[in-house]
Amino acid sequence: MIIGDLLRFCWLMLMVLLGFTAAFHITFQTLEPEFWPHFQDFSMCLFTMFQLFLGLLDIPINYEKVTPAVVKVTYVVYMVLAFLLMVNLLTATMGDTYWRVAHERDQHWRAQ
């Protein structure tokens, strides 16, 4: 279960994380980057997006500046897609693997 399901989930989550990191990085680079310290370079943006995925912080925006609506919409889409759907996907794949292993165990028991 760890090798199959968790590795597949991590690979898919990495793709989602890199895609949304690129979107946020490009969006904040069109704004004045010095006012957005969490999104100045790609590596800092990647770390911030990882923290957002784990729920360690809310979106770190500068409240002294006007935040475009595209940032808020992208954040909501990221949280729904990454946090809710991906965790549910992991739960469903682990449940499916558990059912498959239990079914195979029953077949092996009947064969013995």
N, C-alpha and C positions, 0 to 999 in steps of 0.2 A: 504494500500500500504506500509506503514511504517513497520507494523508488519510482513506481509508476505514476500514482496520482499526484503526489506532492511535486515531483519534478516537472510534470506536465503543467501543473498550476503555476509553478514558479516561472516557467518559460513563457506562458501566456501572460502572466502578470508583468513580467519584464517588458514585453512588447507594449502592453497598455501603458505602463509607466513611462517608457521612453517616448511614446507618441504624445501623451499629454504633457510631458516635460518639454518637448520641442514646441508644442503649441503655446504653453505658458511663456517659455523663453522668448519666442518670437514676438508674442503679444507685449510683453513687458519691455522688450528692446525698442519697440516703436514708441513707447512712452519714455520719459526721462529716466534712464536706468539708475542714476545716483539716488533717486528718491525711493527705490524699491530694493533694499539691500538683500532680501532673500531670493531675488531673481536676477542678480547682476550677471552671473556667468552660468554656463550650462551645468557645471558640477554642483554649484550651490542650489540651482533650481531643481536638479535631480534629487538632492538630499531633502529639500523642502517638500517635494512631491511625495517622497517616500514617507516622511513624517506625517503628511496629510493622509496618506493611505492607512497608516497605522492608527490614526486618530490622536496623535500626540499634540497637535495644535490645530487651530482654525486657520483660515487663509490669512496670511500676514500681509495685510494691505495697509497703505499709508492713508490714514483718515484725513490728513491735511490736504490731500490731492483728490481730484475727482477721478473715481475709478470707472472706466468704461463698462458698459453693460456686457460686452463680450467676455470680460474677465469673470464676471459673476455667473454668467450662463455656462462658461466653460468649467468653472469650479463645481457648479451643481451637477453638470453632466459627468464630470470626473468622479465626484463622490458617489453618485448613483451607480455608475458603471463599475468603478473599481472597488468601492467598499461594499456595496450591497450585492451586486450581481456576481462578482468574483468570489466572494466568501460563500455565497449560496451555491455557486458552481463547485467549489471545493467540497462542500458538504454533500452535494448530490453525487459527485464522482466517488467519494469515499463510501457512501451508502451503497452505491451500485457495486463497488468492489467487494464490500462486505457480503452483500447478497450472493454474488457470484462465488465467492470462496465458501460460503455456507452451503450453497447448492452443490458444489463440487465435493465438499466434505461428506454430504449426505450420499452422493453417488458412490464415493469410495467406500463408505460404510456398508452400503447395500451390496457392493461387489465383493467385499470381504466375507 
